[in-house]
């Protein structure tokens, strides 16, 4: 276990103070200058079927999101430095919340966001530069010490009430626990071989109905299309929300070769295939149905998903967590294997009448009939997971929140199915303190 170095802690404190000083120095009569700081203590304890992969990692992280007002009503700037310092690590040395570099686990720092925000009209906005992103098929993960972000341009247009059109083009990203921005790649290509990842989408909401559609293009590698719709019915003391979706993934060029997606697709099992050389293919298709019932402090969710050919989650190497299916867990794995059916149940309760700020969630899912995506005779599997999540917002300290997740995953595999993993238990603890300055 390594100790925090005084130099690195001082650098975190000094940088935060500088940003705070810049915000104070701004026009104090303009309330749209904002500085939002977040301090996170994070701890991961991961135990696998086979102790060689067992590990623990803990860190302290500070993010400072500073934004200006829209000068002239159309031009603004944002910057977000990230600082992560190791508190301790044990077991297998690999990147989780800490950076594994030069043979050791260590903290890191980077400018996670640095963008120009343009609002030429009240209905049109655009960001140019480094930024976080959240949409149906591409998202910045918030499960580590700091979020990963993307470099490029994004835009949103609101032509009529209830309708949002959006799009983005990115050429680099910051992988989890990384201190730099890098070009996109596959598991077989070099950095930057995926020259860009782009997407376009729409969201329309009217009364109780919501409709969403998004198309993603990972250049010369994979393309995806997602459609999702929901309807909410309200009764005197409860609400019931129904959601349905269908998603496709497809090979999209010369980079989609054998082994390009080594963690999910079983194309290396095809007779005569050569990793990195033999052309591969994917025609993934999956759908889901979800019902979510709310009454008082209780929320009950039931969801089922069905996959035909394997739906590939990762848009590029290292992309984890961009999963639009309600049958997913907070931790993984994906459970979108060929021919797999998944059923999930979840009970969430807000204890505000007894312990204000406390919310608990118990969830479980079962997946069955998963197959090797190249040849069903080469492997079949069932998998399941159980999960307990607890969050507590401290009433007496605004912005202070504790989150704990206990996740247990098990599989029963015959032969090989790459998307099915070995048994594991995962404990994740977070203590977040967020404070915003409006100056």
Secondary structure, DSSP 8 states (H G I E B T S, - for coil): -----HHHHHHHHHHHHHHHHHHHHS-TT-TT-EEEEEEEEEEEEEEESSGGG-EEEEEEEEEEEEE---BTTTEEEEEEEEEEEEEEEEES---SSSEEETTEEE-EEEEEEEEEEEEEETTEEEEEEEE--BSSS-B---SSSS---EEEEEEEE--STTEEEEEEEEEEE--TT-SS-EEB--SSS-TT-B--EEEEEEEEEETTEEEEEEEEEETTTEEEEEEEEEEEEE-SSEEEEEEEEEEEEEE-STT-BTTTTTTT--GGGSTT--TTTSB---EEEEEEEEEEEEETTEEEEEEEEEESS-----SSTT-------TT--SS------BT-EEEEEEEEEE-TTTSTTEEEEEEEEEEEEEE-SS-GGGEEEEEEEEEEEEEEE-TTSTTEEEEEEEEEEEEEEEE--TT----EEEEEEEEEEEEEEE-
